[in-house]
Amino acid sequence: MHTVAVLALDRVVPSDLATPIDAFTRTRLPDGRPGYRVRVCGEKPEIDAGAFTLRAPWGPEGLTGADTIVVPGTDGHTAPLDPAVRDALRAAAATGTRIASICVGAFPLASTGLLDGLRATTHWTAAAELAAAYPAVDVDPDVLYVDNGQILTSAGAAAGLDLCLHMIRRDYGSAVAADAARLSVTPLEREGGQAQFIVHDHAPTPRGSALEPLLTWLRENLARDLTLGDIAARAGTSTRTLIRHFREQTGTTPLQWLHRARVRQAQHLLETTRYPVERIGAQVGFGSPTAFRDRFKRTTGVSPHAYRRAFS
């Protein structure tokens, strides 16, 4: 039977901890047998979970031999990871164990080095912080989860359930995963991504970034037809240096940042005005209604009209 070890770090977020436990323990195969054996592994005998104290039946040794390890988020996600837990996660990865994080569980996972060179996500409010703390990680704040094969990450809250259902589907197929989704009263595949819920005043960037004046200028000039050369000229640097600085400080490229900023401004206008979609697209800098619709859907997972129906 597939064994899932859920790692309870100190100050674990209870909902993040409960999501994989609930999803995997409810999973049943077509013949009625359970699909998973779940272990809750505490980094120490007693775990502070905010409203209560948790006594996990397993310690870090329970990670050994697991087929999947899930790292939930914590209220102290920047706290140093216990060396014994770090070594256990690295050792598990070396043997091929699948490792997934929920929400800001991406931070302790990133501290092991296992996310270096990989695309990853976390809760949108922490994406810039993750990108700044771990520049070797390609942080994508717009998606619900990222599957790199062995290493997976998910965004905030409910996205952890999306990731669990995705792993169940990988393990046992769509029928078993659909049944698990029904038990959780959630669709197997949600329309859209995390970008639908991101506050749209600006795209993620670390506080105090040297790019801050340039980013402010970009936000004030979204309607202009800006090229990479235009942005580099404004910054007073070469395009190559500009791209490097953007990667280091925002986790993305200048044009990708600009596209996301335009989509966020479009989200705000769709929520707060009755302007036609075509006017909004032009107002935030897209050259044609088709280009606007394509980019908006690629970023948020839904069309501008569907977004307006859901959020206006």
ABEGO torsion letter per residue (X at the ends): XBBBBBBBBBGBBAAAAAAAAAAAAABBBAAGBBABBBBBBBABABBBAGABBBBBABBAAAABGBABBBBBBBABAABBBBAAAAAAAAAAAAAGBBBBBBEAAAAAAAAAGAABGBBBBBBAAAAAAAAAABAABBBBAABABBBAGABBBBBBEAAAAAAAAAAAAAAAEAAAAAAAAAAAGBBABBBEBAAAABBAABBBBBBGBAAAAAAAAAAAAAABBBBAAAAAAAAGBBAAAAAAAAAAAAGBBAAAAAAAAAAAAAAAAAAABABBAAAAAAAAGBABAAAAAAAAAAAAGBBAAAAAAAAX
